[in-house]
Amino acid sequence: ACAPFRRLHLCHHNLESISDYDSNARHKLLAEVCMAAKHEGESISSQHGKHKGTNPDSQLCTVLARSFADIGDIIRGKDPFYGNTQESTQREKLEKNLKNIFKKIRSEVTSDKNGEALKTRYKGDENYFQLREDWWTANRATVWKAITCKADASSAYFRPTRNSADGKGPSVAKDHCRCNGDQPGNDKPNIDPPTYFDYVPQYLRWFEEWA
């Protein structure tokens, strides 16, 4: 599938600051990814009104979820799109940096109290795919908060995806693209993103987006 226009410069404009770190790699990486997500979300939110003028069915939360999933693919090493020459050079540099960062993260986490179990879990994974997947699983909720920080109070996800706070069944993320009353400036703990787009293969997401 051809890349959507919003994806063409995601790496160049928002993820280029991710670099190799000397220490504390796991926390520094999260800060950089959240900053990239924040900038991406601000850009999308500021332009969405104009886009909605010609695409009335477009929903801000859905557009944010698509970019959120693209960021997840890049972090996990699942993004096959390298774009034009400029984009390809940037992507290759970013992927090299990410591998070096996850190499350091593996060294950090396998030195902790659960180090032996994690050594077994990540043994033989020289591309760090399992570690990258685990990192994303642990941090995706935080990245979602970053990308939705400028979403309007009335922005709702397109369908119910999460259990409501009262336990009475699925609820819609109806405010700021978040669930159960979570909102910018009043973050609530243990609130998962309303989307699973980051677990849908990229080519299927892009086919659906173009459709």
N, C-alpha and C positions, 0 to 999 in steps of 0.2 A: 504494500500500500504506500502511496505517496504521503510524505509527512505533512501534517496540517501547518498552516502558516505560523501559528503561535509557537510551534516546536522548533522552527528553523534556527532561531538564535538563542534558545534556552541556555545552552552551555556557554556560548560566547558572552552573553550579557550577565548571567546570574550565577554561574557555577565556576567561572574562571579563577576565582580567588582560592579555590580549594587547592592546597599544595601539600608538600611533604612536611611533616611536623617532627620536631626533635623529641618531644615528650607529650604525655597525656593525650595521645592521638584520638582516643574514642570521644572525649568530651569536646575537643577542638573541632573534630569533624562534625559533630552534631550542631555546634554553633554555626559553622559555615553553611551547612545544608539548610538550617532554619533561616539564615539570613538570605540565602538564595531563594528559598520558598517564599519568604516575606516579600522580596522584591518582585518575584513572579506574580504573586497574588495581588499586589498593589497595581501592577501594570494591567493585569486582566480586569480587575475591578474598575479601574478608571476608564477603560475603553469599552466595557461591556454595554453601557447604555447606547453608545453609537452603533455597536454591532447588533444590538437587539432591534434597532430601528429598521434594519433590513432583514433580520431573522427573528421574528416575533416569538418563535417557540424556544429560542435559546434561553437557558437557565444558567445563572452565574455559578451556582454550586456545581453543576455538571461540568462546566468549563474548567473550574478550579480542580475538580476531581481528575480530569484528564491530564492536566499538567502535573498534578500530584503523582499520578501513576507514572508519567514519563520520568520524573525525578527518581522515583523508586526503581525504575528499570536501570537508569544510569548508575545509581549507587550499587545495585546488586549485580552489575555486569551483564544485564539482560537486554541492553539497548543495541540493536543491530544497525541503527541509523547513524551514519557518519556524515551525510550531507555533501555539500560542495567542498572544494579544496580547502578553503579557509576553515569551514566547520570541521572537516575531517582532521586537520592538523590540531585543532583545539581539542577535539574528542580524544585523539590518540594521547595527547599530553595529559588530559584529565584522567583517562583510564590508567595511564602509567602512574600518576600520582596516587590514585585510589588504591592501586595494588600495593604501593609502598606504604600507604597509610594503614591498610588492613594487615599488612605484614607486621607492623609495629603493634597494632591492636591485638593481634594473635599473641605476640610476645607478652603483652601486658596481661591479658586475661588468663593465659596459661601459667602465669606466675602467681596468680591469686590462690586463695584457699581451695578453689575447685579446679585448680590447674590440671591435675592428672586426668580428670574426666573430660575436660575440654581438649586436652592433647589428643585423647582418643577420638573425640568427635571431629576434630579438624585435621586429623592425620591424613597425609597424602593429598590434601586439597591445596595444590600450589597456586591456584587462581583465587583462592579464598572465597569461593562461591557460597559455601555453607555459612561461613562467618558473616559474609555480607548479607545473606538472607536473615540470619539471626539478628544482626544489627538493625536492619530495617524493621523487623517485627517488633523489636524492643522500642523503637523510636518513631514509628510512623504516626502515632497519635500526636506527638510533639510537633512533627513536621506539618501535620494537618492544621494544628492551631496556628502555626506560622503563616501558612498560605491563605488562611481565611481571616487573618487579623483585620482586613479592610472590607470584608463582606458586609453588605447592608444588614441591618437588624431584621429586615423582612425576607432575607434570602433563605429559601427552603430547598432541601434536596428533593429530587423528583419522585421518590417513593419511600415508604417506611422500610427501614433497614435495621433498626436497633430496638431492643426492649426498652419500654418506657421506665421511668424512675419508679413508678408505682407497681411495676411488675405485671401490668395488665395486658401486655402484648406489644407488638411492634409499634414504634412511634416514628414520626417524621422529624428530621432535623430541620426545624422551621425557623430558627433564628440564627443569623450569622453562619449558616451552613453547619451548625453544630447541634449535638444532641443534649437532651435533658438539662436545658438551661445554661449550658456552658457558653461563655461569650468573652470577647476580648476585654481585658481589664478585670475580668472576674472568672479566671480559669478554674475549672473544677477538676479534681484528680480522677483518674481511671475512667475517662470518657473516650470511647473509641471513635474513630472517624465513621461517618455514615456510609462510606463508599468502600467497595471491593474492587474498583477498577484496577488497582495496582496488582491484582492477582489474575487479571484477564490478559492474555497474550497481546502484545503491542499491535500486531497486524490486525487483530479482530477489533480492537478499540478504534484504530484509525479507519478501518472500513466503515464502522458504524458512524464515526464522526463525519466522514465525507458523505455518507448516505443522508 
